[in-house]
Amino acid sequence: MLAAISKNFFLAVSENKTLNKAARKWGLKFGASKVVAGETIESAIQAVKELNDKGIVATLDHLGEFVSSREEAIESTDYCVRTLEAIATSGVKSTLSVKMTQLGLDIDHDFCFDNMCRILDTATKHNLFVRIDMEDYSHCQITLDILRELRKTYDNVGTVIQAYLYRTEKDIEELKGVSLRLVKGAYKEPPEVAYQDKKDVDENYWKIIKAHLLSGSFTAIGSHDHNIIAKVKQFVKENNIPNDQFEFQMLYGFRTEMQQQLVKEGYNMRVYIPYGDDWFGYYMRRLAERPQNVAFALKGFFSK
């Protein structure tokens, strides 16, 4: 019960625009610096270099939420383009992750689509991959619609699918051949559209992992759950699925020992690295996911 209250509290706080705005003035406090790689492209690239030295690749995400003006969306698009240029110039091994609400999805469909094309044109020039992060349920269908439009021109773009949604199994079937990151889901969704019980989410997660792997599609397993990871390792072995068809993905600052152990075992390991000053919503959702993360945050706060 306490865990559920804690999760609901942090999810609600993550959507508070006033606190989000205030957090930009605080800097990376409350332990956020442990899971957000600084506020600049330079700090993010340095974090990627350090991981690359350990045999781990990355995906960079310039944090941003609640974009409500074209100017902000263009600025975010420019930042993504500069990030891709920095990845190419530095030679680090990284892809890019983007949220389309940051690029104007809530303002105008065509405007957002054009911003995505700018990003993908730059990525194509440098032979880089871009993954569209999945946001809350209200943005799910339009995200997949735009992805399908984009893939008529670009093959270096994929997205994220969340296991807690009822619709997910059907989406997986329709997205055969598309590079997907599969996750359990981090937003608070109503019982009308999403499983509420952890057991149901876990079962659906395992179901979609198996389905996408068996379809021959590239599958990124975004999980810190050692049970899921062990099951994936056994499943790919039993089904002769090659290592280059899948990878494990984890968040920056979490389970670093497991990340390095997977690399030692010969698996592909990618770390999702968020950066930027708009860190508050992202960090609150990380606190909501696991009660242990609250202690992690308090430790960071009192170590200041």
C-alpha positions in Angstrom: 0.0 0.0 0.0 2.8 2.4 1.0 4.6 1.7 -2.2 1.5 2.4 -4.3 1.0 5.7 -2.5 4.6 6.6 -3.1 4.4 5.7 -6.8 1.2 7.7 -7.3 2.7 10.7 -5.4 5.9 10.9 -7.5 4.0 10.3 -10.8 1.6 13.2 -9.9 4.6 15.4 -9.0 6.3 14.6 -12.3 3.5 16.3 -14.2 3.5 19.5 -12.0 4.5 22.3 -14.4 5.2 24.7 -11.6 7.7 22.4 -9.9 9.2 21.4 -13.2 9.9 25.0 -14.0 11.3 25.7 -10.5 13.6 22.7 -10.8 15.5 24.3 -13.6 16.7 26.9 -11.1 17.8 24.3 -8.5 20.3 22.5 -10.7 20.8 18.8 -10.4 19.9 18.3 -6.8 18.2 15.6 -4.8 20.4 12.9 -6.2 19.5 13.7 -9.8 23.2 14.2 -10.8 23.6 10.4 -10.2 21.2 9.6 -13.0 21.4 12.6 -15.3 24.7 13.2 -17.1 24.9 17.0 -16.6 23.2 19.8 -18.3 25.2 20.2 -21.5 26.0 18.2 -24.7 29.7 18.2 -23.6 28.9 16.6 -20.3 26.7 14.0 -22.0 29.4 13.1 -24.6 31.9 12.7 -21.7 29.6 10.3 -20.0 29.3 8.3 -23.2 33.1 8.2 -23.6 33.4 6.8 -20.1 30.9 4.0 -20.8 32.4 3.2 -24.2 35.7 2.7 -22.4 34.0 -0.1 -20.5 32.5 -1.7 -23.6 29.1 -0.2 -23.2 27.3 1.8 -25.9 24.7 4.6 -25.3 21.7 6.5 -26.4 21.5 10.2 -25.5 18.3 11.9 -24.5 18.0 15.7 -24.2 15.4 16.0 -21.5 12.4 18.2 -22.0 8.7 18.3 -21.2 5.7 20.6 -21.4 6.8 22.3 -24.7 3.9 24.6 -25.6 5.4 27.0 -28.2 6.9 26.6 -31.7 10.0 28.5 -30.5 10.7 25.9 -27.7 10.1 23.0 -30.1 12.5 24.5 -32.7 15.1 25.1 -30.0 14.7 21.4 -28.9 15.0 20.2 -32.5 18.2 22.3 -32.9 19.6 20.8 -29.7 18.9 17.3 -31.0 20.7 18.1 -34.3 23.7 19.5 -32.4 23.8 16.4 -30.3 23.9 14.2 -33.4 26.7 16.4 -34.8 28.6 16.0 -31.5 28.2 12.2 -31.5 29.6 12.1 -35.1 32.5 14.6 -34.4 33.5 12.9 -31.1 33.3 9.4 -32.6 31.5 8.0 -29.5 29.3 5.0 -29.9 25.8 6.3 -29.3 22.3 6.7 -30.8 19.8 9.5 -30.0 16.5 9.2 -28.2 13.8 11.9 -28.7 10.4 12.7 -27.3 8.0 14.1 -29.9 6.1 16.3 -27.5 9.4 18.1 -27.1 9.4 18.6 -30.8 5.9 20.1 -31.1 3.6 17.1 -31.2 1.0 18.9 -29.1 1.2 22.0 -31.2 0.8 20.7 -34.8 1.3 17.3 -36.4 3.0 18.5 -39.6 5.3 20.9 -37.6 6.4 18.0 -35.4 6.9 15.7 -38.5 9.1 18.3 -40.2 11.2 18.6 -37.0 11.6 14.9 -36.9 12.7 14.9 -40.6 15.4 17.5 -39.8 16.7 15.3 -37.0 16.6 12.1 -39.2 18.3 13.9 -42.1 21.2 14.7 -39.8 21.2 11.2 -38.4 21.2 9.7 -41.9 24.2 11.9 -43.0 26.2 10.5 -40.1 24.8 6.9 -40.3 23.2 7.2 -36.8 20.0 5.8 -35.4 17.2 7.7 -33.7 14.7 6.1 -31.3 11.3 7.9 -30.6 10.5 7.5 -26.9 7.0 6.5 -26.1 5.1 8.9 -23.8 1.8 8.5 -22.1 -1.2 6.7 -23.6 -2.8 9.9 -25.1 0.3 10.1 -27.4 0.6 6.4 -28.3 -1.4 6.2 -31.5 -0.1 9.4 -33.0 3.5 8.4 -32.2 3.0 5.1 -34.1 1.3 6.9 -36.9 4.2 9.4 -37.4 6.7 6.5 -37.1 5.0 4.7 -40.0 5.1 7.9 -42.0 8.8 8.5 -41.3 9.7 4.9 -42.1 8.5 5.4 -45.7 11.6 7.6 -46.1 14.0 6.6 -43.2 15.1 3.2 -42.0 17.2 4.5 -39.1 14.3 5.2 -36.8 12.4 3.0 -34.3 10.4 3.5 -31.1 9.5 2.2 -27.7 6.6 -0.2 -26.8 5.2 -0.4 -23.2 4.1 -3.7 -21.8 1.5 -2.3 -19.4 -0.9 -1.3 -22.2 -3.6 -3.7 -23.3 -3.0 -2.7 -27.0 0.7 -3.7 -26.9 0.4 -7.3 -28.2 -1.4 -6.0 -31.3 1.2 -3.2 -31.8 4.1 -5.7 -31.6 2.4 -7.8 -34.3 2.1 -4.7 -36.6 5.7 -3.6 -35.9 7.5 -6.7 -37.1 10.8 -5.7 -38.7 11.0 -2.4 -36.7 13.8 -1.9 -34.1 11.9 -1.6 -30.8 12.9 -0.9 -27.2 10.6 -3.0 -25.0 9.8 -1.7 -21.5 7.2 -2.2 -18.8 6.1 1.4 -18.8 6.6 4.4 -16.5 3.4 6.6 -16.7 0.3 6.4 -14.6 -2.5 5.0 -16.8 -6.1 4.2 -16.0 -7.4 0.6 -15.8 -9.4 1.2 -19.0 -6.2 1.1 -21.1 -3.4 -0.5 -18.9 -2.8 -3.4 -16.6 -2.6 -2.3 -13.0 -1.2 -5.4 -11.4 2.6 -6.0 -11.6 2.1 -9.7 -12.3 0.0 -8.9 -15.4 2.5 -6.4 -16.6 5.4 -8.8 -16.1 3.6 -11.6 -18.0 2.8 -9.3 -20.9 6.3 -8.0 -21.0 7.8 -11.4 -21.3 5.2 -12.3 -24.0 6.1 -9.3 -26.2 9.8 -9.9 -25.8 9.5 -13.4 -27.1 7.2 -12.4 -29.9 9.5 -9.7 -31.2 12.6 -11.8 -30.9 11.0 -14.7 -32.7 9.8 -12.5 -35.5 13.5 -11.8 -36.4 13.2 -8.1 -35.4 15.9 -6.2 -33.5 14.8 -6.1 -29.9 16.2 -3.9 -27.1 15.2 -5.2 -23.7 14.9 -2.2 -21.5 15.0 -3.7 -18.0 16.9 -3.7 -14.7 15.0 -6.9 -13.7 17.6 -9.7 -13.2 14.8 -12.3 -13.6 13.8 -11.0 -17.0 17.4 -10.7 -18.1 18.1 -14.3 -17.1 15.1 -15.5 -19.0 16.1 -13.6 -22.1 19.6 -15.1 -22.0 18.1 -18.6 -21.8 15.5 -18.0 -24.4 17.9 -16.6 -27.1 20.2 -19.6 -26.5 17.4 -22.1 -26.8 16.1 -20.5 -30.0 19.5 -19.8 -31.6 18.9 -16.0 -31.8 22.1 -14.3 -32.6 23.6 -11.6 -30.3 23.4 -8.9 -33.0 19.6 -9.2 -33.0 19.1 -7.9 -29.5 20.7 -5.9 -26.7 20.0 -5.1 -23.1 19.3 -1.5 -22.1 19.5 0.2 -18.7 19.3 3.7 -17.4 22.3 5.8 -16.6 23.3 5.4 -13.0 21.4 2.2 -12.2 22.7 -1.3 -11.8 26.2 -0.4 -13.1 27.7 -3.7 -11.9 25.2 -5.7 -13.8 25.8 -3.6 -17.0 29.5 -4.5 -16.8 28.8 -8.1 -16.1 26.6 -8.5 -19.2 29.4 -7.0 -21.3 31.9 -9.5 -19.8 29.5 -12.3 -20.8 29.5 -11.1 -24.4 26.1 -9.4 -24.6 25.4 -6.0 -26.2 24.7 -3.4 -23.5 23.3 0.1 -24.1 22.8 2.8 -21.5 20.1 5.4 -21.8 21.8 8.7 -20.9 19.5 11.7 -20.1 21.0 15.2 -19.9 19.8 18.8 -19.8 18.3 21.2 -17.3 14.7 20.0 -17.7 15.4 16.9 -15.6 12.6 17.1 -13.0 9.8 15.0 -14.7 12.2 12.3 -15.7 13.7 12.0 -12.2 10.3 11.9 -10.5 9.3 9.0 -12.7 12.4 7.1 -11.8 11.6 7.6 -8.1 8.0 6.3 -8.8 9.2 3.1 -10.4 10.9 1.6 -7.4 10.6 2.5 -3.6 14.4 1.9 -3.3 14.9 4.9 -5.5 13.5 7.2 -2.8 16.3 6.3 -0.4 18.7 6.8 -3.4 17.4 10.4 -3.8 17.6 11.2 -0.1 21.2 10.0 0.0 22.0 12.3 -2.9 20.2 15.2 -1.2 22.0 14.9 2.1 25.4 14.4 0.4 25.3 17.9 -1.0 
